[in-house]
């Protein structure tokens, strides 16, 4: 697999949709994740990230303009003990509840499928990070229609044990802007992860399409201690 330049991946794609990056900092000290949302409609763009407990949730920037909250208002990030869950929908809660009841990440998602927004059939992308006893592992998942056919639901899980310093993976909902929107294809993209949280946050935000970007969340978790730093950027302030 060829390592992709994440800045280039973002700057050359007007609409990757929602995206998750997970990996390990170059110095090996931090477990890293980034999650961004984009929007083409006024309803999708009318959002901000706000902190909720150890995670975040989306909320309407202007509540008077909120039309349909069903697929845009959710908790993208939740923390359960030593695990951080990051997703592009309310399957965050499905994973959280499933693991709390003894299921695995993959088993928890068995009850879910792509979003009910035909003809796009937006994939559900999810990630989970475990930082425990000085170790770090992560997994990513995508639930998608069968090449746009909503009669079939395809499930893919990718697990990364003992990830390499300075490396991570990037998965997003759409290949590019179109009508209907084509779902992400293939394995999560292999990308580089820097040491500095502000450098990483700035790189992600500045390379997302100016018209379509909405919000960004970045977290660096100290693998030795479990303590974390978070950055949130909202286009609507």
DRENVEX-348266 format. One record per residue: residue in one letter; chain; residue number from 1; x, y, z of N, C-alpha, C, O in turn. Coordinates in steps of 0.2 Angstrom, whole numbers, plus 2048, in hexadecimal, padded with zeros to 3 digits. Layout:
<atom A,A,NUM,<X,Y,Z>,<X,Y,Z>,<X,Y,Z>,<X,Y,Z>>
...
***
This chain:
<atom X,A,1,<804,7FA,800>,<800,800,800>,<804,806,800>,<809,807,803>>
<atom X,A,2,<802,80B,7FC>,<806,811,7FC>,<804,816,801>,<7FE,817,802>>
<atom X,A,3,<808,819,805>,<807,81E,80A>,<804,825,806>,<807,827,801>>
<atom X,A,4,<7FE,827,808>,<7FB,82D,805>,<7FD,833,809>,<7FE,833,80F>>
<atom X,A,5,<7FE,839,806>,<7FF,83F,809>,<7F8,842,80B>,<7F4,843,807>>
<atom X,A,6,<7F6,842,811>,<7F0,844,814>,<7ED,84B,812>,<7E8,84C,810>>
<atom X,A,7,<7F2,84F,812>,<7F0,856,80F>,<7EE,856,808>,<7E9,85A,806>>
<atom X,A,8,<7F2,852,804>,<7F0,852,7FD>,<7E9,84E,7FC>,<7E5,850,7F8>>
<atom X,A,9,<7E8,849,800>,<7E2,845,7FF>,<7DC,84A,801>,<7D7,849,7FE>>
<atom X,A,10,<7DD,84E,806>,<7D7,853,807>,<7D6,859,803>,<7D1,85A,801>>
<atom X,A,11,<7DC,85C,801>,<7DC,862,7FD>,<7DA,860,7F6>,<7D7,865,7F2>>
<atom X,A,12,<7DA,85A,7F3>,<7D8,859,7EC>,<7D1,855,7EC>,<7CF,853,7E7>>
<atom X,A,13,<7CE,855,7F2>,<7C7,852,7F2>,<7C2,857,7F5>,<7C3,858,7FB>>
<atom X,A,14,<7BE,85A,7F1>,<7B9,85F,7F3>,<7B4,85C,7F8>,<7B2,860,7FC>>
<atom X,A,15,<7B3,855,7F8>,<7AE,853,7FC>,<7AF,84C,7FE>,<7AC,847,7FC>>
<atom X,A,16,<7B4,84A,803>,<7B5,844,806>,<7AF,842,80B>,<7AF,83C,80D>>
<atom X,A,17,<7AB,847,80D>,<7A6,846,811>,<7A8,846,818>,<7AA,84C,81B>>
<atom X,A,18,<7A7,841,81C>,<7AA,841,823>,<7B0,83C,823>,<7B0,837,81F>>
<atom X,A,19,<7B5,83D,827>,<7BB,839,827>,<7BE,838,82E>,<7BD,83C,833>>
<atom X,A,20,<7C1,832,82F>,<7C4,830,835>,<7CB,82F,834>,<7CD,82B,82F>>
<atom X,A,21,<7D0,831,837>,<7D7,830,837>,<7D9,82D,83E>,<7D7,830,843>>
<atom X,A,22,<7DC,827,83E>,<7DF,824,844>,<7E6,822,843>,<7E7,81F,83E>>
<atom X,A,23,<7EA,823,848>,<7F1,821,847>,<7F5,822,84D>,<7F3,824,853>>
<atom X,A,24,<7FC,822,84D>,<801,823,852>,<805,829,850>,<808,829,84A>>
<atom X,A,25,<807,82D,855>,<80B,833,853>,<812,830,852>,<814,82B,853>>
<atom X,A,26,<816,834,84E>,<81D,832,84C>,<822,830,851>,<826,82C,851>>
<atom X,A,27,<821,833,857>,<825,832,85D>,<823,82C,861>,<826,82A,866>>
<atom X,A,28,<81D,829,85F>,<81A,823,862>,<817,824,869>,<815,820,86C>>
<atom X,A,29,<816,82B,86B>,<813,82C,871>,<80C,82D,871>,<809,82C,877>>
<atom X,A,30,<809,82F,86C>,<802,830,86C>,<7FE,82C,867>,<800,82A,861>>
<atom X,A,31,<7F8,82A,869>,<7F2,827,865>,<7EF,82D,862>,<7EC,831,866>>
<atom X,A,32,<7ED,82D,85C>,<7EB,833,859>,<7E5,832,855>,<7E4,82D,851>>
<atom X,A,33,<7E0,836,855>,<7DA,836,851>,<7D8,83D,84F>,<7D8,842,852>>
<atom X,A,34,<7D5,83D,849>,<7D2,843,846>,<7CB,841,843>,<7CA,83C,840>>
<atom X,A,35,<7C6,845,844>,<7BF,844,841>,<7BD,84A,83E>,<7BC,84F,842>>
<atom X,A,36,<7BB,84A,838>,<7B8,851,835>,<7B1,84F,832>,<7B0,84A,82F>>
<atom X,A,37,<7AD,854,831>,<7A7,854,82E>,<7A6,85A,829>,<7A9,85F,82A>>
<atom X,A,38,<7A3,858,823>,<7A2,85D,81E>,<79B,85D,81C>,<797,859,81E>>
<atom X,A,39,<799,862,818>,<792,862,816>,<791,866,810>,<794,86B,80E>>
<atom X,A,40,<78B,864,80C>,<78A,867,806>,<783,86B,807>,<782,870,803>>
<atom X,A,41,<77F,869,80B>,<778,86C,80C>,<779,871,812>,<77D,870,816>>
<atom X,A,42,<774,876,812>,<774,87A,818>,<773,877,81E>,<776,879,823>>
<atom X,A,43,<76F,871,81E>,<76E,86D,825>,<774,86A,827>,<776,86A,82D>>
<atom X,A,44,<778,867,822>,<77E,864,824>,<784,869,827>,<788,868,82B>>
<atom X,A,45,<784,86F,824>,<789,874,825>,<787,878,82C>,<78B,87B,82F>>
<atom X,A,46,<781,877,82E>,<77F,87B,834>,<780,877,83A>,<77C,875,83E>>
<atom X,A,47,<787,875,83B>,<789,871,841>,<78F,873,844>,<793,877,841>>
<atom X,A,48,<790,872,84A>,<796,872,84E>,<798,86C,852>,<793,869,854>>
<atom X,A,49,<79E,86B,854>,<7A0,866,859>,<7A0,86A,860>,<7A3,86F,860>>
<atom X,A,50,<79D,866,865>,<79E,869,86B>,<7A0,863,870>,<79F,85D,86E>>
<atom X,A,51,<7A4,864,875>,<7A6,85F,87A>,<7A0,85D,87E>,<79C,860,880>>
<atom X,A,52,<7A0,856,87F>,<79B,853,883>,<79F,84D,887>,<7A1,848,884>>
<atom X,A,53,<7A0,84E,88D>,<7A4,849,891>,<7AB,849,88F>,<7AE,84E,88E>>
<atom X,A,54,<7AD,843,88D>,<7B4,842,88B>,<7B4,842,883>,<7B9,841,880>>
<atom X,A,55,<7AE,842,880>,<7AD,842,879>,<7AA,849,876>,<7AB,84E,879>>
<atom X,A,56,<7A7,848,870>,<7A4,84E,86D>,<79D,84C,86A>,<79B,846,86A>>
<atom X,A,57,<799,851,869>,<793,850,865>,<792,856,860>,<795,85B,861>>
<atom X,A,58,<78E,854,85B>,<78C,85A,856>,<786,85D,859>,<782,85A,85C>>
<atom X,A,59,<785,864,858>,<77F,867,859>,<77E,86D,854>,<783,86F,850>>
<atom X,A,60,<778,86F,853>,<776,874,84E>,<77A,87B,850>,<779,87D,856>>
<atom X,A,61,<77D,87E,84B>,<780,884,84D>,<77A,889,84E>,<77A,88E,852>>
<atom X,A,62,<775,889,849>,<76F,88D,849>,<769,889,84A>,<767,886,845>>
<atom X,A,63,<767,887,850>,<761,883,851>,<75B,884,84D>,<757,880,84B>>
<atom X,A,64,<75A,88B,84B>,<754,88C,847>,<754,88A,840>,<74F,889,83D>>
<atom X,A,65,<75A,888,83E>,<75B,886,837>,<75C,87E,836>,<75C,87B,831>>
<atom X,A,66,<75B,87B,83C>,<75C,873,83C>,<756,870,839>,<750,872,83B>>
<atom X,A,67,<757,86C,834>,<751,869,831>,<750,862,833>,<74B,860,835>>
<atom X,A,68,<755,85D,831>,<754,856,833>,<75A,854,837>,<760,854,834>>
<atom X,A,69,<75A,853,83E>,<760,852,842>,<762,84A,841>,<767,848,844>>
<atom X,A,70,<75E,846,83E>,<75F,83F,83F>,<766,83C,83D>,<768,838,840>>
<atom X,A,71,<769,83F,838>,<76F,83D,835>,<775,841,837>,<77B,840,835>>
<atom X,A,72,<774,847,83A>,<779,84C,83A>,<77A,84E,842>,<77F,851,843>>
<atom X,A,73,<776,84C,846>,<777,84E,84D>,<778,847,851>,<774,843,851>>
<atom X,A,74,<77E,846,854>,<780,840,857>,<787,841,85B>,<78A,847,85A>>
<atom X,A,75,<789,83C,85E>,<790,83D,862>,<795,839,85E>,<795,833,85E>>
<atom X,A,76,<799,83D,85A>,<79E,839,856>,<7A4,836,85B>,<7A7,831,858>>
<atom X,A,77,<7A5,838,861>,<7AA,836,865>,<7A8,834,86C>,<7A5,839,86F>>
<atom X,A,78,<7A9,82E,86E>,<7A8,82C,875>,<7AD,828,878>,<7B1,825,874>>
<atom X,A,79,<7AE,829,87E>,<7B4,825,882>,<7B1,820,887>,<7AC,822,88B>>
<atom X,A,80,<7B3,81A,886>,<7B1,814,88B>,<7B7,811,88E>,<7BA,80D,88A>>
<atom X,A,81,<7B8,813,894>,<7BE,810,897>,<7C5,812,893>,<7C6,818,893>>
<atom X,A,82,<7C8,80D,891>,<7CE,80F,88D>,<7CD,80F,886>,<7D2,80F,882>>
<atom X,A,83,<7C7,80F,883>,<7C6,80F,87C>,<7C2,816,87A>,<7BE,818,87D>>
<atom X,A,84,<7C5,818,874>,<7C2,81E,871>,<7BE,81C,86B>,<7C2,81A,866>>
<atom X,A,85,<7B8,81E,86A>,<7B4,81C,865>,<7B3,822,860>,<7B1,827,863>>
<atom X,A,86,<7B4,822,85A>,<7B3,827,855>,<7AF,825,84F>,<7B1,820,84C>>
<atom X,A,87,<7A9,828,84E>,<7A5,826,848>,<7A2,82C,845>,<7A2,831,847>>
<atom X,A,88,<79F,82A,83F>,<79B,830,83B>,<794,830,83C>,<790,832,838>>
<atom X,A,89,<791,82C,842>,<78A,82C,843>,<789,82A,84A>,<78D,829,84E>>
<atom X,A,90,<782,828,84B>,<780,826,851>,<782,81F,853>,<780,81C,858>>
<atom X,A,91,<786,81C,84E>,<789,815,850>,<78E,816,855>,<790,810,858>>
<atom X,A,92,<790,81C,857>,<795,81D,85D>,<791,81A,863>,<795,816,867>>
<atom X,A,93,<78B,81B,864>,<787,818,86A>,<787,811,869>,<787,80D,86E>>
<atom X,A,94,<785,80E,863>,<785,807,862>,<78B,803,864>,<78B,7FE,868>>
<atom X,A,95,<791,806,862>,<797,803,864>,<798,804,86C>,<79A,7FF,86F>>
<atom X,A,96,<797,809,86E>,<798,80B,875>,<794,806,87A>,<796,802,87E>>
<atom X,A,97,<78D,805,878>,<789,801,87B>,<78B,7F9,87A>,<78B,7F5,87F>>
<atom X,A,98,<78D,7F8,874>,<78F,7F1,873>,<795,7EE,877>,<795,7E9,87A>>
<atom X,A,99,<79A,7F3,877>,<7A0,7F1,87B>,<79F,7F1,882>,<7A1,7EC,886>>
<atom X,A,100,<79B,7F5,884>,<799,7F5,88C>,<795,7EF,88E>,<795,7ED,893>>
<atom X,A,101,<792,7EC,889>,<78E,7E5,88A>,<792,7DF,888>,<78F,7DA,887>>
<atom X,A,102,<799,7E0,886>,<79D,7DA,885>,<79E,7D8,87E>,<7A1,7D3,87C>>
<atom X,A,103,<79B,7DC,879>,<79C,7DB,872>,<7A3,7DE,870>,<7A5,7E3,873>>
<atom X,A,104,<7A5,7DC,86A>,<7AB,7DF,867>,<7A9,7E5,863>,<7A3,7E6,862>>
<atom X,A,105,<7AE,7E9,860>,<7AD,7EE,85C>,<7A9,7EC,856>,<7A4,7EF,854>>
<atom X,A,106,<7AB,7E6,853>,<7A8,7E4,84D>,<7A1,7E1,84E>,<79C,7E2,84A>>
<atom X,A,107,<7A0,7DD,854>,<79A,7DB,855>,<795,7E0,857>,<78F,7DF,855>>
<atom X,A,108,<797,7E5,85A>,<792,7EB,85C>,<78F,7EE,855>,<789,7F0,855>>
<atom X,A,109,<793,7EE,850>,<791,7F1,84A>,<78C,7ED,845>,<78A,7EF,840>>
<atom X,A,110,<78C,7E6,848>,<787,7E2,844>,<780,7E4,843>,<77D,7E2,83F>>
<atom X,A,111,<77E,7E8,848>,<777,7EA,848>,<776,7F0,843>,<770,7F3,843>>
<atom X,A,112,<77B,7F3,840>,<77B,7F9,83C>,<77D,7F8,835>,<780,7F3,833>>
<atom X,A,113,<77B,7FD,831>,<77D,7FD,82A>,<77E,804,828>,<77D,808,82C>>
<atom X,A,114,<77F,805,821>,<780,80C,81E>,<77A,810,820>,<774,80E,822>>
<atom X,A,115,<77B,817,81F>,<775,81B,821>,<76F,81B,81C>,<770,81A,816>>
<atom X,A,116,<769,81C,81E>,<763,81C,81A>,<762,822,816>,<75D,826,817>>
<atom X,A,117,<767,824,812>,<766,82A,80E>,<767,829,807>,<76B,82C,803>>
<atom X,A,118,<764,824,804>,<764,823,7FD>,<763,829,7F9>,<75F,82D,7FB>>
<atom X,A,119,<766,82A,7F3>,<76B,825,7F0>,<772,825,7F2>,<776,821,7EF>>
<atom X,A,120,<774,829,7F7>,<77B,829,7F9>,<77D,823,7FD>,<782,821,7FC>>
<atom X,A,121,<778,820,801>,<77A,81B,806>,<780,81C,809>,<785,818,809>>
<atom X,A,122,<781,822,80D>,<787,824,810>,<78A,81E,814>,<786,81C,819>>
<atom X,A,123,<790,81C,813>,<793,817,818>,<793,819,81F>,<794,81F,820>>
<atom X,A,124,<793,815,824>,<794,816,82B>,<79C,814,82C>,<79E,80E,82B>>
<atom X,A,125,<7A0,819,82D>,<7A7,818,82F>,<7A8,819,836>,<7A5,81D,83A>>
<atom X,A,126,<7AC,814,839>,<7AD,814,840>,<7B4,812,842>,<7B8,80F,83E>>
<atom X,A,127,<7B7,815,848>,<7BD,813,84A>,<7BD,812,851>,<7B9,815,855>>
<atom X,A,128,<7C2,80E,854>,<7C2,80D,85B>,<7CA,80C,85D>,<7CE,809,859>>
<atom X,A,129,<7CC,810,862>,<7D3,810,864>,<7D3,80D,86C>,<7CF,80F,870>>
<atom X,A,130,<7D8,809,86D>,<7D9,807,874>,<7E0,808,876>,<7E5,806,873>>
<atom X,A,131,<7E0,80C,87B>,<7E7,80E,87E>,<7E6,80B,885>,<7E3,80D,88A>>
<atom X,A,132,<7EB,806,886>,<7EA,802,88D>,<7F1,800,88F>,<7F5,7FD,88A>>
<atom X,A,133,<7F3,801,895>,<7FA,7FE,897>,<800,800,893>,<804,7FC,892>>
<atom X,A,134,<800,806,890>,<805,808,88C>,<805,805,885>,<80A,806,881>>
<atom X,A,135,<7FF,802,883>,<7FF,800,87C>,<7F9,803,878>,<7F5,806,87B>>
<atom X,A,136,<7F9,803,872>,<7F4,806,86E>,<7F2,802,868>,<7F7,800,864>>
<atom X,A,137,<7EC,800,867>,<7E9,7FD,861>,<7E3,800,85E>,<7E0,804,862>>
<atom X,A,138,<7E2,800,858>,<7DB,803,855>,<7D8,7FF,850>,<7DC,7FA,84D>>
<atom X,A,139,<7D2,800,84F>,<7CE,7FD,849>,<7CA,802,846>,<7C8,807,849>>
<atom X,A,140,<7C8,800,83F>,<7C4,805,83C>,<7BF,800,838>,<7C0,7FB,836>>
<atom X,A,141,<7B9,803,837>,<7B4,7FF,833>,<7B0,804,82E>,<7AF,80A,82F>>
<atom X,A,142,<7AE,800,829>,<7A9,804,825>,<7A3,7FF,823>,<7A4,7F9,821>>
<atom X,A,143,<79D,802,823>,<797,7FE,821>,<794,802,81B>,<793,808,81C>>
<atom X,A,144,<794,7FF,816>,<792,802,810>,<78D,7FE,80B>,<78D,7F8,80C>>
<atom X,A,145,<78A,801,807>,<785,7FE,802>,<78A,7FA,7FD>,<790,7FB,7FD>>
<atom X,A,146,<787,7F5,7F9>,<78B,7F2,7F4>,<78B,7F6,7EE>,<787,7F5,7E9>>
<atom X,A,147,<790,7FA,7EE>,<791,7FE,7E8>,<78B,802,7E6>,<789,803,7E0>>
<atom X,A,148,<788,805,7EB>,<782,809,7EA>,<77B,805,7EB>,<776,808,7EA>>
<atom X,A,149,<77C,7FF,7EB>,<775,7FB,7EB>,<773,7FA,7F3>,<777,7F6,7F6>>
<atom X,A,150,<76E,7FD,7F5>,<76C,7FD,7FC>,<769,7F6,7FE>,<768,7F5,804>>
<atom X,A,151,<768,7F1,7F9>,<766,7EB,7FB>,<76B,7E7,7FF>,<769,7E2,802>>
<atom X,A,152,<771,7E8,7FF>,<777,7E5,802>,<77B,7E9,806>,<77C,7EF,804>>
<atom X,A,153,<77D,7E7,80C>,<781,7EB,811>,<788,7E7,811>,<788,7E1,814>>
<atom X,A,154,<78D,7EB,810>,<794,7E8,810>,<798,7EA,816>,<797,7F0,817>>
<atom X,A,155,<79B,7E6,81A>,<79E,7E8,820>,<7A6,7E6,81F>,<7A8,7E1,81D>>
<atom X,A,156,<7AA,7EB,821>,<7B1,7EB,821>,<7B4,7ED,827>,<7B2,7F3,82A>>
<atom X,A,157,<7B8,7E9,82B>,<7BC,7EB,831>,<7C3,7EA,830>,<7C6,7E5,82D>>
<atom X,A,158,<7C7,7F0,832>,<7CE,7F0,831>,<7D1,7F1,838>,<7D0,7F6,83B>>
<atom X,A,159,<7D6,7EC,83A>,<7D8,7EC,841>,<7E0,7EE,840>,<7E3,7EA,83C>>
<atom X,A,160,<7E2,7F2,844>,<7E9,7F4,844>,<7EC,7F3,84B>,<7EB,7F7,850>>
<atom X,A,161,<7F0,7EE,84C>,<7F3,7EC,852>,<7FB,7EF,852>,<7FE,7EE,84E>>
<atom X,A,162,<7FD,7F2,858>,<803,7F4,859>,<805,7F9,853>,<80A,7F8,84F>>
<atom X,A,163,<801,7FE,852>,<803,802,84C>,<80A,806,84C>,<80D,807,852>>
<atom X,A,164,<80C,807,846>,<813,80A,846>,<813,811,847>,<80E,815,845>>
<atom X,A,165,<818,813,84A>,<819,81B,84B>,<819,81F,845>,<81C,81D,840>>
<atom X,A,166,<815,824,845>,<814,829,840>,<810,827,83A>,<80F,82A,835>>
<atom X,A,167,<80C,821,83C>,<807,81F,836>,<800,81E,839>,<7FF,81D,83F>>
<atom X,A,168,<7FC,81F,834>,<7F5,81E,836>,<7F0,81D,830>,<7F3,81B,82A>>
<atom X,A,169,<7EA,81D,831>,<7E5,81B,82B>,<7E0,820,82B>,<7DD,822,830>>
<atom X,A,170,<7DD,821,825>,<7D8,826,823>,<7D3,823,81F>,<7D4,820,81A>>
<atom X,A,171,<7CC,824,822>,<7C7,821,81E>,<7C1,827,81E>,<7C1,82A,823>>
<atom X,A,172,<7BE,827,819>,<7B9,82C,818>,<7B3,82A,814>,<7B3,824,811>>
<atom X,A,173,<7AD,82D,814>,<7A7,82B,812>,<7A6,82A,80A>,<7A4,826,808>>
<atom X,A,174,<7A9,82F,807>,<7A8,830,800>,<7AF,830,7FC>,<7B3,833,7FE>>
<atom X,A,175,<7AF,82D,7F6>,<7B5,82E,7F2>,<7B6,835,7EF>,<7BB,837,7EF>>
<atom X,A,176,<7B0,838,7ED>,<7B1,83F,7EB>,<7AA,842,7EA>,<7A5,83E,7EC>>
<atom X,A,177,<7A9,848,7E8>,<7A3,84C,7E8>,<79F,849,7E1>,<7A2,849,7DC>>
<atom X,A,178,<799,847,7E2>,<795,845,7DC>,<78E,844,7DE>,<78C,845,7E4>>
<atom X,A,179,<789,843,7DA>,<782,841,7DB>,<780,83B,7D8>,<780,83B,7D1>>
<atom X,A,180,<77F,835,7DB>,<780,835,7E2>,<787,834,7E4>,<78B,833,7E0>>
<atom X,A,181,<788,835,7EB>,<78F,835,7ED>,<792,82E,7EE>,<78F,829,7F0>>
<atom X,A,182,<798,82C,7EA>,<79A,825,7EA>,<79E,824,7F1>,<7A2,828,7F3>>
<atom X,A,183,<79C,81E,7F4>,<79F,81C,7FA>,<7A7,81B,7FA>,<7A9,819,7F4>>
<atom X,A,184,<7AA,81B,7FF>,<7B1,81A,800>,<7B2,813,7FE>,<7AE,80E,7FF>>
<atom X,A,185,<7B8,812,7FA>,<7BA,80B,7F8>,<7C1,809,7FB>,<7C5,80D,7FB>>
<atom X,A,186,<7C2,803,7FC>,<7C8,800,7FE>,<7CA,800,805>,<7C5,802,809>>
<atom X,A,187,<7D0,7FF,807>,<7D2,7FF,80E>,<7D3,807,810>,<7D4,80B,80C>>
<atom X,A,188,<7D3,808,816>,<7D5,80F,819>,<7DC,811,816>,<7E0,80C,816>>
<atom X,A,189,<7DD,817,814>,<7E3,819,811>,<7E8,81A,817>,<7E7,81C,81C>>
<atom X,A,190,<7EE,818,815>,<7F4,818,819>,<7F7,81F,819>,<7F9,822,813>>
<atom X,A,191,<7F8,823,81F>,<7FA,82A,81F>,<7FF,82B,824>,<800,826,829>>
<atom X,A,192,<802,831,824>,<807,832,829>,<804,836,82F>,<7FF,83A,82E>>
<atom X,A,193,<806,835,835>,<803,838,83B>,<809,83C,83E>,<80E,839,840>>
<atom X,A,194,<808,843,83F>,<80E,847,842>,<80D,847,84A>,<809,844,84D>>
<atom X,A,195,<812,84A,84D>,<813,84A,854>,<80E,84F,857>,<80B,84E,85D>>
<atom X,A,196,<80D,855,854>,<80A,85B,857>,<803,85B,855>,<801,85B,850>>
<atom X,A,197,<7FF,85C,85B>,<7F8,85C,85A>,<7F5,862,856>,<7F1,862,852>>
<atom X,A,198,<7F9,868,857>,<7F7,86E,854>,<7F9,86E,84C>,<7F5,870,848>>
<atom X,A,199,<7FE,86B,84B>,<801,86A,844>,<7FC,865,840>,<7FA,867,83A>>
<atom X,A,200,<7FA,860,843>,<7F5,85B,840>,<7EE,85E,83F>,<7EB,85E,83A>>
<atom X,A,201,<7EC,862,844>,<7E5,865,844>,<7E5,86A,83E>,<7E1,86B,83A>>
<atom X,A,202,<7EA,86F,83E>,<7EB,874,839>,<7EB,871,832>,<7E8,873,82D>>
<atom X,A,203,<7EF,86B,831>,<7F0,868,82A>,<7E9,865,828>,<7E7,866,822>>
<atom X,A,204,<7E5,862,82D>,<7DF,85F,82B>,<7DA,865,829>,<7D7,865,823>>
<atom X,A,205,<7D9,86A,82D>,<7D4,86F,82C>,<7D6,873,826>,<7D1,875,822>>
<atom X,A,206,<7DC,875,825>,<7DE,87A,81F>,<7DD,876,818>,<7DC,879,813>>
<atom X,A,207,<7DD,86F,818>,<7DD,86C,812>,<7D6,869,810>,<7D5,867,80B>>
<atom X,A,208,<7D1,86A,815>,<7CA,868,814>,<7C7,86E,80F>,<7C9,873,810>>
<atom X,A,209,<7C3,86C,80B>,<7C0,871,806>,<7BC,876,80A>,<7B8,875,80E>>
<atom X,A,210,<7BE,87C,808>,<7BC,882,80C>,<7B4,883,80C>,<7B1,885,811>>
<atom X,A,211,<7B1,881,807>,<7AA,882,806>,<7A6,87C,80A>,<7A1,87E,80D>>
<atom X,A,212,<7A9,876,80A>,<7A5,871,80D>,<7A7,86F,814>,<7A3,86B,817>>
<atom X,A,213,<7AD,871,816>,<7AF,86F,81D>,<7AA,872,822>,<7A8,877,822>>
<atom X,A,214,<7A9,86E,828>,<7A5,870,82D>,<7A8,870,834>,<7A9,875,837>>
<atom X,A,215,<7AB,86A,836>,<7AE,86A,83D>,<7B3,865,83D>,<7B3,860,839>>
<atom X,A,216,<7B8,865,841>,<7BE,861,842>,<7BF,85F,849>,<7BF,864,84E>>
<atom X,A,217,<7C0,859,84B>,<7C2,857,852>,<7C9,853,851>,<7CA,84F,84D>>
<atom X,A,218,<7CE,855,856>,<7D4,851,856>,<7D6,850,85D>,<7D5,854,861>>
<atom X,A,219,<7D8,84A,85E>,<7DA,848,865>,<7E1,844,865>,<7E2,840,861>>
<atom X,A,220,<7E6,846,869>,<7EC,842,86A>,<7EC,83F,871>,<7EB,843,876>>
<atom X,A,221,<7EC,839,872>,<7EC,835,878>,<7F3,833,87A>,<7F6,82F,876>>
<atom X,A,222,<7F5,835,880>,<7FC,832,882>,<7FB,82B,884>,<7F8,829,888>>
<atom X,A,223,<7FF,827,880>,<7FF,81F,881>,<801,81D,887>,<7FF,818,88A>>
<atom X,A,224,<806,821,88B>,<808,81F,891>,<803,820,897>,<803,81C,89C>>
<atom X,A,225,<800,826,896>,<7FC,828,89C>,<7F4,828,89B>,<7F0,828,89F>>
<atom X,A,226,<7F2,828,894>,<7EB,828,892>,<7E8,82F,892>,<7E3,830,891>>
<atom X,A,227,<7EC,834,894>,<7EA,83B,894>,<7EA,83E,88D>,<7EE,83B,889>>
<atom X,A,228,<7E5,842,88C>,<7E5,844,885>,<7E4,84C,884>,<7E2,84F,889>>
<atom X,A,229,<7E5,84E,87E>,<7E4,855,87C>,<7DF,855,876>,<7DF,850,872>>
<atom X,A,230,<7DB,85A,876>,<7D6,85A,871>,<7D6,861,86D>,<7D7,866,870>>
<atom X,A,231,<7D4,861,867>,<7D3,867,863>,<7CD,866,85F>,<7CB,861,85C>>
<atom X,A,232,<7C9,86C,85F>,<7C2,86C,85C>,<7C2,872,858>,<7C3,878,85A>>
<atom X,A,233,<7C1,872,851>,<7C0,878,84D>,<7BA,877,849>,<7B8,872,846>>
<atom X,A,234,<7B6,87D,84A>,<7AF,87E,847>,<7B0,884,842>,<7B2,889,843>>
<atom X,A,235,<7AD,882,83C>,<7AD,888,837>,<7A8,88D,839>,<7A9,893,839>>
<atom X,A,236,<7A2,88B,83C>,<79D,88F,83F>,<79F,891,847>,<7A0,88C,84B>>
<atom X,A,237,<7A1,897,848>,<7A3,899,84F>,<79E,89E,852>,<79F,8A0,857>>
***
